[in-house]
Amino acid sequence: MKTFTFKKTLITVLFLITIVFVGQLVSNTLGYISAADYIEEGNYAEASVKLEKLDGFRDSETLKEYCDIMSEYDSASFTSVYHSYRGLKNISSELDNPRLSTEFLKTMTEVETIYNNYNVLLYAN
């Protein structure tokens, strides 16, 4: 009789652990999708807040760093563009996802172009 109660308790505990794990996974996935939507819209500050809440999700810390850099870049003067570019360059190699790495490279190229154009205008005057 004790064995039956032990098995029943063990199964119940394993079931509850599974529910918690699946719930956390679903929550992280929805948060990641929401953050991706914010990134796509260019709302990096909101995306950073969403990514901060994710717990151990793949690339979430790297993406949060990206969003922080881009939100600073969005509100910054052109003199800080190069610092944003360098920050992006440092974290682009950390991503596992090739699509995100491509987006990083595209963004970095745009930032570098803006910075170079700014320097040309600055020194031309």
C-alpha positions as CSV (number, residue, x, y, z in Angstrom):
1,M,0.0,0.0,0.0
2,K,2.9,2.4,0.8
3,T,4.5,1.7,-2.6
4,F,1.3,2.7,-4.3
5,T,1.1,6.0,-2.4
6,F,4.8,6.7,-3.2
7,K,4.3,6.0,-6.9
8,K,1.2,8.2,-7.0
9,T,3.0,11.0,-5.2
10,L,6.0,10.7,-7.5
11,I,3.9,10.8,-10.6
12,T,2.0,13.8,-9.3
13,V,5.3,15.6,-8.5
14,L,6.7,14.8,-11.9
15,F,3.5,16.0,-13.6
16,L,3.6,19.3,-11.7
17,I,7.3,19.8,-12.6
18,T,6.4,19.1,-16.3
19,I,3.6,21.7,-16.2
20,V,5.8,24.3,-14.6
21,F,8.6,23.6,-17.2
22,V,6.2,23.8,-20.2
23,G,4.6,26.9,-18.8
24,Q,8.0,28.6,-18.5
25,L,8.9,27.5,-22.0
26,V,5.6,28.9,-23.4
27,S,6.0,32.1,-21.5
28,N,9.6,32.6,-22.7
29,T,8.5,31.8,-26.3
30,L,5.7,34.4,-26.2
31,G,8.0,37.0,-24.7
32,Y,10.7,36.3,-27.3
33,I,8.1,36.7,-30.1
34,S,6.8,39.9,-28.5
35,A,10.4,41.2,-28.3
36,A,11.0,40.3,-31.9
37,D,7.9,42.3,-32.9
38,Y,9.2,45.3,-31.0
39,I,12.6,45.0,-32.7
40,E,11.0,44.8,-36.1
41,E,9.1,48.0,-35.3
42,G,12.3,49.7,-34.2
43,N,11.1,50.0,-30.6
44,Y,14.3,48.8,-29.0
45,A,13.6,50.1,-25.5
46,E,10.4,48.0,-25.2
47,A,12.2,45.0,-26.7
48,S,14.9,45.3,-24.1
49,V,12.4,45.3,-21.3
50,K,10.7,42.1,-22.7
51,L,14.1,40.4,-23.2
52,E,15.2,41.2,-19.7
53,K,12.3,39.2,-18.4
54,L,13.3,36.1,-20.4
55,D,15.1,33.4,-18.4
56,G,17.9,31.7,-20.2
57,F,16.2,31.7,-23.6
58,R,18.7,31.3,-26.5
59,D,20.2,34.6,-27.5
60,S,18.1,36.6,-25.1
61,E,21.0,38.3,-23.4
62,T,22.8,39.1,-26.6
63,L,19.6,40.5,-28.1
64,K,19.0,42.6,-25.0
65,E,22.5,44.0,-25.4
66,Y,21.7,44.7,-29.0
67,C,18.4,46.5,-28.1
68,D,20.1,48.6,-25.4
69,I,22.8,49.7,-28.0
70,M,20.2,50.4,-30.6
71,S,17.9,52.4,-28.2
72,E,21.0,54.5,-27.3
73,Y,21.8,54.8,-31.0
74,D,18.2,55.9,-31.8
75,S,18.3,58.7,-29.2
76,A,22.0,59.6,-29.6
77,S,23.8,62.2,-31.7
78,F,25.9,61.1,-34.6
79,T,29.1,61.3,-32.6
80,S,28.0,58.2,-30.6
81,V,27.0,56.2,-33.7
82,Y,30.5,54.7,-33.9
83,H,30.3,53.4,-30.3
84,S,27.0,51.7,-31.1
85,Y,28.6,50.2,-34.2
86,R,31.5,48.8,-32.2
87,G,29.1,47.4,-29.6
88,L,27.1,45.6,-32.3
89,K,30.3,44.3,-33.9
90,N,31.4,42.8,-30.6
91,I,28.1,40.9,-30.0
92,S,27.3,39.9,-33.5
93,S,29.6,36.9,-33.3
94,E,27.8,35.6,-30.2
95,L,24.5,34.8,-31.9
96,D,23.7,31.2,-32.7
97,N,20.9,32.2,-35.2
98,P,22.2,32.9,-38.7
99,R,19.2,35.1,-39.5
100,L,19.8,37.3,-36.5
101,S,23.5,37.5,-37.4
102,T,22.6,38.7,-40.9
103,E,20.3,41.4,-39.4
104,F,23.2,42.5,-37.2
105,L,25.6,42.7,-40.1
106,K,23.0,44.7,-42.1
107,T,22.5,47.1,-39.2
108,M,26.2,47.4,-38.6
109,T,26.8,48.3,-42.3
110,E,24.1,51.0,-42.1
111,V,25.6,52.4,-38.9
112,E,29.1,52.5,-40.4
113,T,27.8,54.2,-43.5
114,I,26.1,56.9,-41.5
115,Y,29.2,57.4,-39.4
116,N,31.4,57.6,-42.4
117,N,29.1,60.1,-44.1
118,Y,28.9,62.1,-40.9
119,N,32.7,62.3,-40.7
120,V,32.9,63.4,-44.4
121,L,30.5,66.2,-43.7
122,L,32.1,67.1,-40.5
123,Y,35.6,67.5,-42.0
124,A,34.4,69.0,-45.2
125,N,33.0,72.0,-43.4
